[in-house]
Amino acid sequence: MITGLDHVQLAAPPGSETVLRAFYGGILGLREIPKPPSLAARGGCWFEAGPTTQLHLGIDPDFRPARKAHPALRVTGIRAHATRLTHHDITVTWDDTLPGHHRFYAHDPVGNRLEFLE
């Protein structure tokens, strides 16, 4: 029996932790959480994306951004999120094809696709 979703992992290129922290922690406001010491040497960074879900960014030497696959981040005040991203020169693409929801797509600094959903 599956009881929930613990985390989503996105890949990132070596040496990208600084821009990832600025984006996920600074712009999006997610709280960074420490990686266990046994995994910290691999690089990357982890964030809380809600009370029971984490977003992990793992370093991949053969990195290719996820252009189709993506996490969907449930938000409140979606227009404020879109405005914040555009003020940081991040392109926001609205999509009205999911009935009963407001949503847009954006890309993180290394090119991974993200969905924002309200």
Phi, psi and omega in degrees: 000126175273132184247356180167185178243119183278311180202163172240139177244134172245148177274157179211154180283156177305140176080010184264004185303322182297313180289329177292318178296319179297322181283300186289320179276315184282299185286312182278340177078019176284149181270123177288139177241147182290142172281148175302143182308325181292341180252343185299327182295342179283349183084189182085184179204155181239146179225152170275130179244035183137174185293337183231010183226140178242156174242117181255137175244110184255141181282132179229115180300335178256037186306135168223128183297147175281108184266335178249306177296144184194153167277149174253117182265116178283128184229164166245148183068051187301324180295325177294322177296316180298317180297316179301316180296314181295328176293341176258021177061033176256127181289132178246129179242109181287147179221118182254024184271357178257104184305138176080007182225151168255135179204156173214164177245150174210172178238143177285176186296343179257006173100002178287137179283138176231141173251137174245128192225132175228000000 
